[in-house]
Amino acid sequence: MNKLAVLAVASTFVVAACSTNPYTGEEQVSNTGKGAGIGAILGGLTGALVSKNSGRGAAIGAGIGAIVGGGVGVYMDRQEAALRERLQDSGVSVTRAGDDIILNMPSNITFASGQATIKPRFYEVLNSVGLVLEEFDRTIVNVEGHTDSDGTAAYNLDLSDRRADSVANYLSAQRVDPRRLQVTGFGESRPIASNRSGSGKAQNRRVEIRLVPVRA
């Protein structure tokens, strides 16, 4: 199935899942509809919407706006505040590294063991992330998959890649410009804790989203 066909089928699911909010009168898409439609299709066809060759150069070349000079810090401060507000109590941590923002998504709340299909209950969290990324559109969105050391290195690399793809493709379906998305699977090569303990392995099994400002 090519990209246009994927989008067409996904759109069918979304339309079918639409309903009218009785309080606002606005059309909305149910979480169940999103999970059954967009999640199943994009999760199963990872890589269909997001190029692995995107990034800063591609974003600037495509005309995505850059942040000028001293405005970078303020812009990222505002984006960080918006993410912290929306992701409170979600299980996703928000940290700052210079002007970059890092979202750490532990695999136990995003994926079943050994799987790359996003858990339905996590769609709402990614919807919140997507809203912020759509508003603050002058950043590159690096989606990075990581695993613990259990299993072979080749298996872990493939799993981390597919999980990162699933997250990136879902964000693309939430109107995050795919030209901003850069997807990488690191497998077991970048642990943040010791793989000698169960708690350490749990920390290493994660998807991280690193938001990097596009500078003028």
N, C-alpha and C positions, 0 to 999 in steps of 0.2 A: 504494500500500500504506500503511495507516495505522500508527500507532505500535504498537498491539497486535499487528498482523499481523507487523510487523518483529520484535518481541520473540519472537513464537511461532516464526518461522522460525529466528531466531538460536538460540533454545533447542534446536531440533531438531538443529542442527549441533553445538552443544556437547555434548548428550547422546550423539550418535553418536561424538564424539571422545573420550569418557571412557574411562579405563582404570584399573586398580588398580595402585598403586605397589607393586612386589614387596618393598620394604624396610619401608614403613610400613603397608601394608594399606589406605591411604586412596585414595579416588577422586580422580583428577586429570584435567585436560584437556590434551591434547597441544598443543604450539605450532602444529603443522600444522593441527590441528582449529580452533584459534582463528583462525589466519590465513585458512583457507578459509571458515569460517563467519562469525564475528562481523566480521572485517575486511572481507570482501567485501561483506557486506550493509550494515553501518553505513557503510563507506567510500563505497559507491555511493549511499546515501540520506542524505547529510549534512544535518544540521539536524533529523532526524526525532526525536531524543531530547532535544536540548539547546536550551533556550530562549535566545534572544539578549537577553531582557529580565530574565534572572536577575541575581543580584549580592547585595550586602550587604543591601539592603532586603528583597528576596525571601527571602533566607536567614533573616533574623531573623523575618520574618513567618511563615515556614514552621516555626518552632520549632527551627531549628538553633542549637546552643549557642554562647554567646559566652564569651570569655576575660575574666576579671575583673582590672582594674587592673594591678598590677605583675607579674602572672603572664604577660603577653603575651610578654615577652622570653624567659623561660625556656621557654615552650611552643614558640616558634619556634626557639630554640636546639636543642631536642630533635628537632624535625622536620627541621631542617637537617642534624643529625648523622646521622639515619636515612637521609635522601636521599643524602648523601655516601657512606655505607657501601654502599648498594644500587647506586648509579650509578657507582661507581669503574670506570674503564676502559671506560665505555659510549659515550664520545663526547659525552655531555651534560654541560655545565658547570653548577655550582651556585654562585650568587653571592648575596650578601646586600646589601640596600639598606634600611637602617634595620631595621624589623621585617618587611619583605617578603623573600620568598625567590624568586629568579628561576632557572628552569631554561631553558637555551638549547639547543635541539635543531636543529643544522644540517640543512638540507634534504637534503644529500648522503647522510646516513645514515638519513633518515626517508622520503624520497620520491624516485622517479625524476624525471628532468627533465621539467618541465611537467605532472606528474601530481599527483593529490591522494589516491592510494591508498597507505596506509602499507606500506613494505617489510616482507615477512614476518619478516626477521631482527630487526626493531625491536620486534616485539610483546613480546618478553621484557623489554625495557627499560621499555616502557609498563606491563607487568604489575607491575614493581617499583615504578614511580611510583604506580600505583593502590593497591598495598598500603599504602604510606606515607600516601597521602591518605585512605584508609579509616580508618586508625588515628588520624590527626590530623585530625579532622573539623570543627574549629572555624575553618576558613579558607575564604575565597572563592577559587576557582580561575579565574583569568583566563587564557584560552588565546588567544594573539595570533599571527596569521600575518603574515609579512613577506617581501618579495621584493627582488631587485635592480631596476635601472632598465631592463633590457632589455625590449622589448615595450611595448605601450601601457599607460597608467596604468589604464585600465578592465580590461584583461586581467589585470594584476598584482593589482589589487584583488580580482577574482573568484577568482583562484588562491589568494591568501593566505587568503581567507575559507573556501574549500573545504578547504584543508589544516588550518586551525584547527578546522573542523568535524569532520574525520576524527579528529583527536587527541582532541577533547572527547567525541565519540560513543564512541570506543573506551574511554576512561576511564569513561564512564557505564556501559558494559557490564561493566566490572570493579568494579561496585558503588560507584562514587563517585556520591554523591547529585547528580542533575542540577540540583537547585535551587542547588547551590553553583557551578555552572559558568557562566561568562560568556565568550562567544566573540566575537572581533572580528578582522576582516581589515584590515590597514593598508596593504597593497600595498607600494609603493616609498617611502611617505611618511616612514618612520622608519629611515633607514640608520644603522648603527653603524660603518661604514667607507666609504671612498671607492669609488664605482662606476666609477672610472677604471681600476681594475686587476682582474684575475681573482680575486686573493685577497680583495680588498675585496668584490667581488660575492658570493663564496662566503660571507663572513661575514654579508652582508645577507639571504641566502636562509635563513630560519630560522623555526621556531615557538618562541615563548617561553611558558612557563607562569609566571605571577606569582601567588604565594600570599600572600594578604593576610589578616591575622588579623581575625576578627569580635570586636569589642570590646564589652563590656557597656555 
